[in-house]
Amino acid sequence: MSARQRSAGKSPAERKHGYGRLIAACLLVLCLIAGGVSGVAGETPRIAQPPAPAPPPAPPTKVGSLAVPPRPVPPAPFRSFSPAELGEMVDVTDEAQRLPRLSPSGWMPWIAYARRFDPSGPPARVGVLMINLGASEALTRRAIEELPGEVSLAFLASTPDLPRWLGEARERGHEVYLMLPVEDPSEPAERGLRPIQTSLEATENVRRLRGAMARGEFYVGFAAAFAGPVWQSEAAARPLLQEIADRGLALIEINPTPATATVHRLTEELGIGYARTAEVLDYRLSDGGIAGNLDRLDAWVRETAPEQPPRHRFGVVQPTDEAIDAIVAWFRRRPERPAAALVPIIGHFECRDACMARVRAQPAQLRP
């Protein structure tokens, strides 16, 4: 039966009562709706918050071997000293000369000013010393700027503007020396400097030596060819070597001979850092010239034998365009990991008992 048929069968009173209940139900629904709307309208309005930032993505998982530790930074070519420490290694005389000296703490200039090198490298060592720089500005400039820093440089004490040249050489990594102005019948005397002579009193020779010392700073010591008569006389040589020892400088002997054996003995007695060589790289009669001599020098130090200590030797060369070109070319064709290390001349020095006793007065000097 349909709803219309059921309604038709009811009395008018019953139909009126049903309509009333339907109307009441509708009113109830409308009240509930109205109440919900008023409740929402009465709430405190809320400010919309921005969404929280997403967390950063996790780093990708690394797959492979462990990370290789960074290579250690090689030490600077030269030791660093404060201005006060450098000042302690300078002696200002009554004549206003600035001369090297041992510092109160025991630092000797020949170690303080030397170029550092890695002692853990190949035990066999080879070295190159270019001597008599300063007469030609063009060649001096080329040697400083083009030769590798491991090549040491020795300047004529009479070089014009010598402090500037010494400073530029050290900035390029070169260990520097002065040539000792000693009389040599086979060589012309330096211009502007009076040479040391056997005919002079010891006090005058020491005064001339100090004049050469005062020409510049930050040099390791002196280099000289010891064929002249000064070094064949202990009476002439001892005061000079004593002055060099007292001021903490080193000495390089070029072309030693039996007649100059006194020099070596005095360096041991006085505790002087000392090196010597008879290797003349630009000897004109040698096969292959300078390049051949460098190869032979390198091959000799690389030779090994059971129970034989590692070899080391250095050669000297005059400043010429040919010499600079040959050294640069030889250095460039050396293998990346050579069997013999090219080190500055400090790596070829002797420091015997008296010398080591002086070094131990400042233990920091023993560190490479």
C-alpha positions as CSV (number, residue, x, y, z in Angstrom):
1,M,0.0,0.0,0.0
2,S,1.4,3.4,-0.9
3,A,1.7,6.3,1.5
4,R,-1.0,8.2,-0.3
5,Q,-3.4,5.2,0.1
6,R,-2.5,4.9,3.9
7,S,-3.1,8.7,4.4
8,A,-6.4,8.5,2.6
9,G,-7.7,5.9,5.0
10,K,-7.1,8.0,8.1
11,S,-9.4,10.5,9.7
12,P,-8.8,14.2,9.4
13,A,-7.7,14.4,13.1
14,E,-5.1,11.7,12.6
15,R,-3.8,13.3,9.5
16,K,-3.5,16.7,11.3
17,H,-1.6,15.1,14.1
18,G,0.9,13.5,11.6
19,Y,1.4,16.8,9.9
20,G,2.3,18.4,13.2
21,R,4.9,15.8,14.0
22,L,6.5,16.3,10.6
23,I,6.6,20.0,11.1
24,A,8.2,19.7,14.5
25,A,10.9,17.4,13.2
26,C,11.7,19.9,10.5
27,L,11.9,22.7,13.0
28,L,14.3,20.6,15.2
29,V,16.6,20.0,12.2
30,L,16.6,23.7,11.4
31,C,17.4,24.6,15.0
32,L,20.3,22.2,15.1
33,I,21.7,23.6,11.9
34,A,21.4,27.2,13.2
35,G,23.0,26.3,16.5
36,G,26.0,24.7,14.7
37,V,26.5,27.8,12.5
38,S,26.3,30.1,15.5
39,G,28.8,28.0,17.4
40,V,31.3,28.1,14.6
41,A,30.8,31.9,14.2
42,G,31.5,32.4,17.9
43,E,35.0,30.7,18.0
44,T,38.2,32.8,18.1
45,P,39.5,33.0,14.5
46,R,42.9,31.1,14.1
47,I,45.8,32.3,12.0
48,A,46.9,29.8,9.5
49,Q,50.5,28.5,10.3
50,P,52.9,27.8,7.4
51,P,53.7,24.1,7.0
52,A,56.8,22.9,8.9
53,P,59.9,22.7,6.6
54,A,60.6,19.3,5.3
55,P,63.7,17.7,6.9
56,P,66.8,17.8,4.7
57,P,67.3,14.7,2.6
58,A,69.7,12.1,4.1
59,P,73.1,12.1,2.5
60,P,73.5,9.3,0.0
61,T,75.2,6.3,1.4
62,K,78.9,6.1,0.3
63,V,79.9,2.9,-1.2
64,G,83.6,2.1,-1.6
65,S,86.9,2.2,0.2
66,L,87.6,4.4,3.2
67,A,88.4,8.1,2.6
68,V,92.1,8.8,1.9
69,P,93.5,11.1,4.6
70,P,94.7,14.5,3.2
71,R,98.3,14.8,2.3
72,P,100.4,16.6,4.9
73,V,101.2,20.2,4.0
74,P,104.9,20.5,3.2
75,P,106.8,22.8,5.5
76,A,107.7,26.3,4.3
77,P,111.1,26.6,2.6
78,F,112.4,28.6,5.5
79,R,111.8,28.8,9.2
80,S,109.7,31.6,10.6
81,F,111.0,33.9,13.2
82,S,109.5,36.9,14.9
83,P,111.0,40.3,14.3
84,A,112.4,40.1,17.9
85,E,114.0,36.7,17.2
86,L,115.5,38.0,14.0
87,G,116.9,41.0,15.8
88,E,118.6,38.8,18.3
89,M,120.7,37.3,15.4
90,V,122.0,40.7,14.3
91,D,125.0,42.5,15.9
92,V,125.0,46.3,15.3
93,T,128.6,47.4,15.8
94,D,129.9,50.9,16.8
95,E,130.6,51.4,13.1
96,A,126.9,50.8,12.4
97,Q,127.6,47.5,10.6
98,R,124.9,44.9,10.9
99,L,126.7,41.6,11.4
100,P,125.3,38.1,12.0
101,R,125.7,36.6,15.4
102,L,124.5,33.7,17.6
103,S,121.2,34.6,19.3
104,P,121.1,34.5,23.2
105,S,118.9,31.4,23.0
106,G,121.6,29.6,20.9
107,W,120.3,29.9,17.3
108,M,123.1,29.9,14.8
109,P,122.4,31.8,11.5
110,W,123.8,29.0,9.4
111,I,120.9,26.8,10.5
112,A,118.3,29.5,11.1
113,Y,118.6,30.8,7.5
114,A,119.1,27.5,5.7
115,R,116.4,26.1,3.4
116,R,114.4,23.2,4.9
117,F,114.0,19.9,3.1
118,D,112.2,16.7,3.8
119,P,114.6,14.3,5.6
120,S,112.2,11.4,5.0
121,G,112.9,11.6,1.2
122,P,115.4,9.4,-0.6
123,P,118.5,9.0,1.5
124,A,120.8,9.5,-1.5
125,R,121.2,13.2,-2.1
126,V,122.5,15.4,-4.9
127,G,122.9,19.2,-4.8
128,V,123.8,22.2,-7.1
129,L,125.5,25.4,-6.0
130,M,125.7,28.3,-8.5
131,I,128.6,30.6,-7.5
132,N,129.8,34.1,-8.3
133,L,126.4,35.6,-8.9
134,G,125.9,39.3,-9.0
135,A,128.3,40.5,-11.7
136,S,125.6,40.3,-14.4
137,E,122.1,41.6,-13.5
138,A,120.5,39.6,-16.4
139,L,122.1,36.3,-15.3
140,T,121.3,36.9,-11.7
141,R,117.7,37.5,-12.5
142,R,117.5,34.4,-14.6
143,A,119.2,32.2,-11.9
144,I,116.8,33.5,-9.2
145,E,113.6,33.2,-11.3
146,E,114.2,30.1,-13.4
147,L,116.3,27.7,-11.3
148,P,114.5,25.3,-9.0
149,G,114.4,26.5,-5.4
150,E,116.5,23.5,-4.3
151,V,119.5,25.0,-6.2
152,S,121.5,27.1,-3.8
153,L,123.0,30.5,-4.8
154,A,126.3,32.2,-3.8
155,F,126.6,35.9,-4.5
156,L,129.7,38.1,-4.8
157,A,129.8,40.3,-1.7
158,S,130.4,43.3,-3.9
159,T,127.1,42.8,-5.8
160,P,125.3,46.2,-6.1
161,D,122.0,46.2,-4.1
162,L,122.9,42.9,-2.6
163,P,120.2,42.9,0.1
164,R,117.5,43.1,-2.5
165,W,119.0,40.2,-4.5
166,L,119.3,38.0,-1.4
167,G,115.7,38.8,-0.4
168,E,114.4,37.9,-3.9
169,A,116.4,34.7,-4.0
170,R,115.0,33.6,-0.7
171,E,111.4,34.5,-1.8
172,R,112.0,32.1,-4.7
173,G,113.1,29.4,-2.2
174,H,116.9,29.6,-2.8
175,E,119.3,29.1,0.1
176,V,121.9,31.9,-0.2
177,Y,125.6,32.3,0.5
178,L,128.3,35.0,0.0
179,M,131.6,34.4,-1.8
180,L,134.5,35.1,0.5
181,P,136.7,37.9,-0.9
182,V,140.1,36.3,-0.7
183,E,143.1,37.0,-2.8
184,D,143.4,34.6,-5.7
185,P,146.2,35.1,-8.3
186,S,144.2,33.3,-10.9
187,E,141.0,35.4,-10.5
188,P,140.3,39.2,-10.7
189,A,139.5,40.8,-7.3
190,E,136.0,41.9,-6.6
191,R,135.3,45.5,-7.4
192,G,134.5,47.7,-4.4
193,L,135.9,45.2,-1.8
194,R,139.5,44.9,-0.6
195,P,140.4,41.2,-0.5
196,I,141.8,39.2,2.4
197,Q,145.5,38.8,2.0
198,T,148.3,36.9,3.6
199,S,150.5,40.0,3.7
200,L,148.1,41.8,6.1
201,E,147.8,41.6,9.8
202,A,145.1,39.3,11.2
203,T,143.1,42.3,12.6
204,E,143.0,43.9,9.2
205,N,141.9,40.6,7.5
206,V,139.1,40.2,10.1
207,R,138.0,43.8,9.5
208,R,137.8,43.1,5.8
209,L,135.9,39.9,6.5
210,R,133.4,41.8,8.6
211,G,133.0,44.4,5.8
212,A,131.9,41.5,3.5
213,M,129.6,40.2,6.2
214,A,127.9,43.5,6.6
215,R,126.9,43.7,2.9
216,G,123.7,41.6,3.4
217,E,121.7,39.5,5.7
218,F,119.9,36.1,5.9
219,Y,122.8,34.2,4.2
220,V,123.9,30.8,5.6
221,G,127.7,31.4,5.3
222,F,130.6,31.8,2.9
223,A,131.8,29.9,-0.1
224,A,135.3,30.1,-1.4
225,A,137.8,28.4,-3.6
226,F,140.6,27.5,-1.2
227,A,143.5,27.3,-3.7
228,G,144.9,30.7,-2.6
229,P,147.7,31.2,-0.2
230,V,145.5,32.4,2.7
231,W,144.3,28.9,3.4
232,Q,147.7,27.3,3.3
233,S,148.8,29.3,6.3
234,E,147.2,28.5,9.7
235,A,148.3,31.8,11.0
236,A,146.2,33.6,8.4
237,A,143.3,31.1,8.3
238,R,142.6,30.6,12.0
239,P,141.5,34.2,12.9
240,L,139.2,34.2,9.8
241,L,137.6,30.9,10.6
242,Q,137.3,31.8,14.3
243,E,135.3,34.9,13.3
244,I,133.1,32.8,11.1
245,A,132.6,30.3,13.9
246,D,131.9,33.0,16.5
247,R,129.2,34.5,14.3
248,G,127.4,31.2,13.7
249,L,128.1,31.0,10.0
250,A,129.0,28.0,7.8
251,L,131.8,27.4,5.3
252,I,131.8,25.8,1.9
253,E,135.2,24.7,0.5
254,I,135.4,24.5,-3.3
255,N,138.2,22.4,-4.9
256,P,140.0,21.4,-1.7
257,T,143.6,20.2,-2.0
258,P,146.1,18.5,0.4
259,A,147.7,21.9,0.8
260,T,144.4,23.3,2.3
261,A,143.8,20.4,4.8
262,T,144.2,22.9,7.6
263,V,140.8,24.4,6.7
264,H,139.0,21.1,7.3
265,R,140.8,20.5,10.6
266,L,140.0,24.0,11.9
267,T,136.3,23.7,11.0
268,E,136.1,20.5,13.1
269,E,138.0,22.1,16.0
270,L,135.9,25.3,16.0
271,G,132.6,23.7,15.5
272,I,131.8,25.2,12.1
273,G,129.1,23.8,9.7
274,Y,131.2,22.7,6.8
275,A,130.8,21.3,3.2
276,R,133.3,20.7,0.4
277,T,133.2,19.6,-3.2
278,A,135.5,19.1,-6.1
279,E,132.6,18.6,-8.6
280,V,132.8,21.4,-11.2
281,L,129.7,20.9,-13.3
282,D,130.8,23.3,-16.2
283,Y,134.2,21.6,-16.7
284,R,134.7,22.2,-20.4
285,L,136.4,18.9,-21.2
286,S,133.7,16.6,-19.7
287,D,131.5,14.5,-22.0
288,G,128.0,15.9,-22.4
289,G,128.8,19.2,-20.8
290,I,126.8,20.3,-17.8
291,A,123.9,17.9,-18.4
292,G,126.3,15.0,-18.6
293,N,128.0,16.0,-15.4
294,L,124.7,16.3,-13.6
295,D,123.7,12.8,-14.9
296,R,127.0,11.3,-13.7
297,L,126.6,13.0,-10.3
298,D,123.1,11.7,-9.9
299,A,124.1,8.2,-11.0
300,W,127.0,8.1,-8.5
301,V,124.9,9.0,-5.4
302,R,122.3,6.4,-6.4
303,E,124.9,3.6,-6.4
304,T,124.4,1.3,-3.4
305,A,126.3,-1.5,-1.8
306,P,125.7,-3.7,1.2
307,E,126.5,-2.0,4.5
308,Q,127.4,1.2,2.6
309,P,125.8,4.5,3.9
310,P,123.7,6.5,1.5
311,R,125.8,8.7,-0.7
312,H,125.5,12.5,-1.2
313,R,127.5,15.0,-3.3
314,F,126.9,18.4,-4.8
315,G,128.5,20.3,-7.7
316,V,129.3,23.9,-8.4
317,V,128.7,25.9,-11.6
318,Q,129.3,29.4,-12.8
319,P,126.3,31.7,-13.8
320,T,125.9,31.4,-17.6
321,D,122.9,31.1,-19.9
322,E,124.1,27.6,-20.9
323,A,124.4,26.5,-17.3
324,I,120.9,27.8,-16.4
325,D,119.3,26.2,-19.4
326,A,121.1,22.9,-18.7
327,I,120.0,22.7,-15.0
328,V,116.4,23.6,-15.8
329,A,116.2,21.0,-18.5
330,W,117.8,18.4,-16.3
331,F,115.4,19.1,-13.4
332,R,112.3,18.9,-15.7
333,R,113.2,15.4,-17.0
334,R,113.8,14.0,-13.5
335,P,111.3,11.3,-12.6
336,E,108.4,12.2,-10.3
337,R,109.9,10.0,-7.6
338,P,113.6,10.1,-8.2
339,A,116.0,7.7,-6.5
340,A,118.1,10.5,-5.3
341,A,116.7,13.7,-3.7
342,L,117.8,17.1,-5.0
343,V,118.4,19.1,-1.7
344,P,120.0,22.5,-0.9
345,I,123.6,22.5,0.2
346,I,122.5,22.4,3.9
347,G,121.7,18.8,3.2
348,H,125.4,18.1,2.4
349,F,127.0,19.7,5.5
350,E,129.2,18.1,8.1
351,C,128.6,18.9,11.8
352,R,131.1,17.0,13.9
353,D,131.5,16.8,17.7
354,A,132.2,20.5,18.5
355,C,129.6,21.6,16.0
356,M,126.9,19.2,17.4
357,A,127.7,20.5,20.9
358,R,126.8,24.0,19.8
359,V,123.6,22.9,18.0
360,R,122.4,21.1,21.2
361,A,122.4,24.4,23.0
362,Q,119.2,25.2,21.0
363,P,117.3,21.8,20.6
364,A,114.9,23.4,18.1
365,Q,117.8,23.5,15.6
366,L,117.8,19.7,15.5
367,R,114.4,19.6,14.0
368,P,114.2,19.5,10.2
